[in-house]
């Protein structure tokens, strides 16, 4: 493609691969959108030879008209937008400051939501961004429906409110960010919270939130550490396991 969006398509494709590599999605489920301008976004779509998010290539990432809900580039071909595209269109419309939306189905998050417990900041320095995310509160959307309509998406947006992450009960997670890395890393933080909660409960203990004094001693280590460096790690892990983009 020669529309000047190759780099952004690559970002979305790598984000999909990282999600699959880290177990946030299984097989062909899950998608990422990245805003281009007021009415368009790059969206991970599904083609005639779909192989799943682990094998996403830039050609799977298409320009989508967010108002029309359809592919808007010259090479639509046999590609189709995700059935839950309203997740992306509704969040991007409601939050002009959001650039990227992630929807994934992390199994531990699904289990935790079905168990009915909140993802509290039960740890501190183990994962500081995750602790702060939990301390701010991660809302839970009570419905497990496939979000295919504007009405269902509107309910989901209402549950999200101003939070950067939302658990969909019995379904998965929606996270937002300033770019692909930001939104995917946030989804990983939610997954970490759910996984540690489940492990503590598996040994017979009920975890509680850490004291406010401890939370206050968890500094923001800055985007260079929490964002750029961590994202390079995940991309390097893809390369090591033969899942990088050539």
C-alpha positions as CSV (number, residue, x, y, z in Angstrom):
1,X,0.0,0.0,0.0
2,X,1.3,3.5,-0.8
3,X,-1.0,5.8,1.1
4,X,1.6,6.9,3.6
5,X,0.2,4.8,6.4
6,X,2.6,1.8,6.2
7,X,4.3,2.6,9.5
8,X,1.0,2.9,11.4
9,X,-0.3,-0.4,9.8
10,X,2.9,-2.0,11.0
11,X,2.3,-0.7,14.5
12,X,-1.2,-2.2,14.6
13,X,0.0,-5.5,13.2
14,X,2.8,-5.7,15.8
15,X,0.3,-4.8,18.6
16,X,-1.9,-7.7,17.5
17,X,1.1,-10.1,17.5
18,X,2.1,-9.0,21.0
19,X,-1.4,-9.6,22.3
20,X,-1.4,-13.1,20.9
21,X,2.1,-13.8,22.0
22,X,1.3,-12.8,25.6
23,X,-2.0,-14.8,25.7
24,X,-4.4,-11.9,25.6
25,X,-6.2,-13.3,22.6
26,X,-6.8,-16.8,21.2
27,X,-7.0,-17.8,17.6
28,X,-8.9,-15.2,15.5
29,X,-10.5,-13.2,18.2
30,X,-9.6,-9.6,19.2
31,X,-8.8,-6.4,17.3
32,X,-7.1,-3.0,17.4
33,X,-8.1,0.4,16.0
34,X,-5.9,3.4,15.6
35,X,-7.4,6.8,14.7
36,X,-6.1,8.5,11.5
37,X,-8.3,11.6,11.6
38,X,-11.8,12.6,12.7
39,X,-13.6,10.1,10.6
40,X,-11.2,7.3,9.8
41,X,-9.2,4.7,11.6
42,X,-6.9,1.8,10.8
43,X,-8.6,-1.4,12.0
44,X,-7.3,-4.9,12.1
45,X,-9.8,-6.6,9.7
46,X,-10.3,-10.2,8.6
47,X,-9.4,-11.5,5.2
48,X,-10.2,-14.6,3.1
49,X,-7.1,-16.4,4.4
50,X,-7.5,-15.5,8.1
51,X,-4.8,-17.1,10.3
52,X,-5.4,-15.3,13.6
53,X,-3.9,-12.3,15.4
54,X,-0.5,-14.1,16.0
55,X,0.1,-13.9,12.3
56,X,-1.2,-10.4,11.6
57,X,0.5,-8.6,8.7
58,X,0.2,-4.9,7.8
59,X,-2.0,-5.8,4.8
60,X,-4.7,-7.0,7.4
61,X,-4.9,-3.5,8.7
62,X,-7.4,-1.5,6.7
63,X,-8.6,2.1,6.6
64,X,-12.2,2.1,7.9
65,X,-14.7,4.9,7.6
66,X,-15.9,5.1,11.2
67,X,-19.3,6.7,10.4
68,X,-20.1,4.2,7.6
69,X,-18.6,1.3,9.4
70,X,-16.9,-0.1,6.3
71,X,-13.5,-0.4,4.7
72,X,-12.6,2.8,2.9
73,X,-9.3,2.0,1.2
74,X,-8.8,1.0,-2.4
75,X,-7.9,-2.6,-1.5
76,X,-10.9,-3.7,0.5
77,X,-11.0,-6.9,-1.6
78,X,-12.5,-9.8,0.5
79,X,-11.6,-8.2,3.8
80,X,-14.3,-7.5,6.4
81,X,-14.4,-5.3,9.4
82,X,-14.7,-7.0,12.8
83,X,-18.3,-7.8,13.9
84,X,-17.6,-5.8,17.0
85,X,-16.5,-2.7,15.2
86,X,-19.0,-0.6,17.2
87,X,-16.7,-1.1,20.2
88,X,-14.1,1.0,18.4
89,X,-16.4,3.5,16.7
90,X,-18.2,4.3,19.9
91,X,-15.1,4.8,22.1
92,X,-13.3,6.9,19.5
93,X,-16.4,9.1,19.0
94,X,-17.0,9.5,22.7
95,X,-13.3,10.2,23.6
96,X,-11.6,12.6,21.1
97,X,-8.4,12.3,23.2
98,X,-8.1,8.5,22.6
99,X,-6.1,7.5,19.6
100,X,-6.1,3.7,20.0
101,X,-8.7,1.1,21.2
102,X,-7.9,-2.5,22.0
103,X,-10.4,-5.3,22.4
104,X,-9.1,-8.7,23.7
105,X,-10.3,-11.8,25.4
106,X,-7.7,-12.6,28.1
107,X,-8.8,-15.8,29.8
108,X,-7.7,-14.8,33.3
109,X,-9.7,-11.5,33.0
110,X,-12.8,-13.5,31.9
111,X,-12.5,-15.9,34.8
112,X,-11.9,-13.1,37.3
113,X,-15.0,-11.2,36.0
114,X,-17.1,-14.3,36.2
115,X,-15.9,-14.9,39.8
116,X,-17.2,-11.4,40.5
117,X,-14.3,-9.8,42.3
118,X,-12.9,-6.4,41.6
119,X,-9.3,-6.0,40.3
120,X,-7.8,-4.2,43.3
121,X,-4.2,-3.0,43.7
122,X,-3.2,-6.0,45.7
123,X,0.5,-5.6,44.8
124,X,2.8,-2.6,44.5
125,X,6.3,-2.4,43.1
126,X,5.7,-5.7,41.2
127,X,3.9,-3.8,38.5
128,X,3.6,-0.1,39.3
129,X,1.5,1.0,36.3
130,X,-0.9,-1.9,37.0
131,X,-1.2,-1.0,40.6
132,X,-2.1,2.6,39.8
133,X,-4.6,1.5,37.2
134,X,-6.3,-0.7,39.7
135,X,-6.2,2.0,42.4
136,X,-8.0,4.4,40.1
137,X,-10.7,1.7,39.6
138,X,-11.3,-0.6,36.6
139,X,-15.1,-0.6,35.8
140,X,-16.9,-3.8,34.8
141,X,-19.5,-3.9,32.1
142,X,-22.2,-6.3,33.3
143,X,-23.2,-7.8,29.9
144,X,-21.6,-10.6,28.0
145,X,-23.2,-9.9,24.7
146,X,-21.4,-9.6,21.4
147,X,-21.2,-5.8,20.9
148,X,-22.4,-5.5,17.3
149,X,-24.9,-2.6,17.5
150,X,-24.7,1.1,18.4
151,X,-27.1,0.5,21.3
152,X,-24.9,-2.2,22.9
153,X,-21.8,-0.1,22.3
154,X,-23.5,2.9,23.9
155,X,-24.1,0.8,27.0
156,X,-20.4,-0.2,27.0
157,X,-19.2,3.4,26.6
158,X,-21.4,4.4,29.6
159,X,-19.7,1.6,31.7
160,X,-16.3,2.8,30.6
161,X,-16.9,6.4,31.5
162,X,-13.6,8.2,31.7
163,X,-11.6,5.2,32.7
164,X,-8.8,3.9,30.3
165,X,-9.8,0.3,30.8
166,X,-13.0,-1.7,31.0
167,X,-13.6,-5.3,31.9
168,X,-16.5,-6.9,29.9
169,X,-18.0,-9.6,32.2
170,X,-17.6,-13.0,30.7
171,X,-16.2,-11.5,27.5
172,X,-12.9,-9.7,27.8
173,X,-11.4,-6.2,28.0
174,X,-11.4,-2.9,26.3
175,X,-8.5,-0.5,26.8
176,X,-7.6,2.8,25.3
177,X,-4.3,4.7,24.8
178,X,-2.4,7.4,23.0
179,X,-0.9,4.9,20.6
180,X,-0.9,1.1,20.0
181,X,1.8,0.4,22.6
182,X,0.0,2.4,25.2
183,X,-3.3,0.6,24.7
184,X,-1.8,-2.9,24.5
185,X,0.4,-2.4,27.5
186,X,-2.7,-1.3,29.4
187,X,-4.4,-4.5,28.4
188,X,-1.4,-6.4,29.7
189,X,-1.7,-4.6,33.0
190,X,-5.3,-5.7,33.4
191,X,-4.3,-9.2,32.6
192,X,-1.5,-9.1,35.2
193,X,-4.0,-7.9,37.8
194,X,-6.4,-10.7,37.0
195,X,-3.7,-13.4,36.9
196,X,-2.2,-12.5,40.3
197,X,-5.7,-12.2,41.9
198,X,-6.5,-15.7,40.7
199,X,-3.2,-17.2,41.9
200,X,-3.6,-15.8,45.4
201,X,-7.1,-17.1,45.6
202,X,-5.9,-20.5,44.2
203,X,-3.8,-21.0,47.3
204,X,-6.7,-20.2,49.6
205,X,-6.2,-16.6,50.4
206,X,-8.4,-13.6,49.7
207,X,-6.2,-10.7,48.7
208,X,-6.8,-7.1,49.8
209,X,-5.6,-3.8,48.5
210,X,-2.3,-2.6,49.6
211,X,-2.3,0.4,52.1
212,X,-2.6,3.9,50.7
213,X,0.8,4.7,52.3
214,X,2.4,1.9,50.2
215,X,0.6,3.1,47.1
216,X,1.9,6.6,47.7
217,X,5.5,5.2,47.5
218,X,5.0,3.9,44.0
219,X,6.5,6.6,41.7
220,X,5.8,7.1,38.1
221,X,9.0,5.9,36.5
222,X,8.2,7.8,33.3
223,X,7.2,6.9,29.8
224,X,10.8,6.1,28.7
225,X,10.8,3.1,31.2
226,X,7.1,2.2,31.4
227,X,6.3,2.7,27.7
228,X,9.3,2.8,25.3
229,X,11.6,0.3,27.0
230,X,8.8,-2.1,27.9
231,X,7.4,-2.0,24.4
232,X,10.9,-2.7,22.9
233,X,11.0,-5.8,25.2
234,X,7.8,-7.2,23.8
235,X,8.9,-6.5,20.3
236,X,12.2,-8.2,21.0
237,X,10.4,-11.2,22.4
238,X,8.4,-11.5,19.2
239,X,11.6,-11.5,17.2
240,X,13.2,-14.1,19.4
241,X,10.3,-16.4,18.9
242,X,10.1,-15.9,15.2
243,X,7.0,-13.8,15.2
244,X,8.5,-10.4,14.2
245,X,7.6,-8.6,11.0
246,X,10.3,-8.7,8.4
